[in-house]
Amino acid sequence: MSTIKIRKADFIKGKSLVLRNVVVADAAFILSLRTDPKKSRHLSQVSDDLGEQVAWISSYENRDTEAYFIIEDFHGVPLGTVRMYDARGESFCWGSWILLEGVVSSAAIESALMVYAYALESLGFRCAHFQVRKDNERVWKFHERFGAERTAENEVEYEYNLSNMAIEVSVNRYRRYLPYGVHVEEFLK
Ligand SMILES: CC(C)(COP(=O)(O)OP(=O)(O)OC[C@H]1O[C@@H](n2cnc3c(N)ncnc32)[C@H](O)[C@@H]1OP(=O)(O)O)[C@@H](O)C(=O)NCCC(=O)NCCS
């Protein structure tokens, strides 16, 4: 079996959102999200240092195992971030998922569906795994409504798997949020 790789893509278009590959020029936007006390409460800490953020993104650009996206609207207005990483056989992990306060409430479901559509249709993954902090109840409930199953836990977080069947069921159930799947503009590495 050939190894499935997480490839970067320039633009992935959905129904009303775009996932655009992160570049160094996004450092200030990402830092503003990652240092927002409310938004970053359940995420790993990053230091409030633009230079470090720029260095992190530069090293991301040279890694061929991750895809990090700015979630934008069709006018190029940045709304958040999402990142795919840790490919394990047919399963991929995603996280660094943040949306600005006040974005349209369908953005969470559409962006999650876009991640699954890209991972399954474009890259060839079949299922997903991720970790969510136990006190991030809103987010683990989101994933459980998508069919995620808890597989492990430690003091601070739950580990989840989302099976191929669960993804298919959710993609169909929420088809109105992403009726035509995704359109990938250009694969990078
Ligand atoms: C993670 C994050 C992007 C999710 O976005 P969100 O908008 O909070 O997601 P929600 O669960 O509130 O879902 C958005 C809407 O879709 C609805 N929804 C979610 N799942 C649904 C489902 N399966 N079926 C129907 N409706 C659903 C919600 O009820 C909500 O609607 P409302 O706004 O009318 O109440 C956001 O919470 C965030 O930025 N959090 C901070 C960072 C973080 O903790 N990230 C996760 C760790 S990786």
The ligand as a Gaussian input file, in Angstrom:
#p B3LYP/6-31G(d) Opt

LIG

0 1
 C      -13.650000      25.305000      16.836000
 C      -14.534000      26.386000      16.273000
 C      -13.967000      26.872000      14.959000
 C      -15.911000      25.753000      15.977000
 O      -16.767000      26.757000      15.502000
 P      -18.129000      27.108000      16.263000
 O      -18.802000      28.172000      15.489000
 O      -17.847000      27.321000      17.703000
 O      -18.926000      25.731000      16.114000
 P      -20.327000      25.379000      16.771000
 O      -20.204000      24.036000      17.398000
 O      -20.868000      26.499000      17.604000
 O      -21.200000      25.226000      15.455000
 C      -21.602000      26.375000      14.684000
 C      -23.102000      26.306000      14.446000
 O      -23.396000      25.113000      13.765000
 C      -24.334000      24.366000      14.513000
 N      -23.943000      22.963000      14.426000
 C      -22.740000      22.455000      14.766000
 N      -22.737000      21.141000      14.525000
 C      -23.947000      20.848000      14.026000
 C      -24.548000      19.683000      13.587000
 N      -23.896000      18.533000      13.586000
 N      -25.817000      19.726000      13.128000
 C      -26.482000      20.862000      13.091000
 N      -25.975000      22.038000      13.499000
 C      -24.721000      22.013000      13.967000
 C      -24.193000      24.844000      15.936000
 O      -25.393000      24.623000      16.676000
 C      -23.920000      26.297000      15.722000
 O      -25.146000      26.973000      15.409000
 P      -25.533000      28.344000      16.167000
 O      -24.418000      29.293000      15.858000
 O      -26.823000      28.697000      15.538000
 O      -25.604000      27.970000      17.615000
 C      -14.711000      27.565000      17.263000
 O      -15.412000      27.128000      18.420000
 C      -13.394000      28.163000      17.723000
 O      -12.805000      29.006000      17.061000
 N      -12.931000      27.742000      18.938000
 C      -11.688000      28.228000      19.520000
 C      -10.500000      27.398000      19.095000
 C      -10.665000      25.932000      19.453000
 O      -10.939000      25.576000      20.588000
 N      -10.484000      25.061000      18.459000
 C      -10.674000      23.647000      18.609000
 C       -9.445000      22.950000      18.974000
 S       -8.605000      22.384000      17.536000

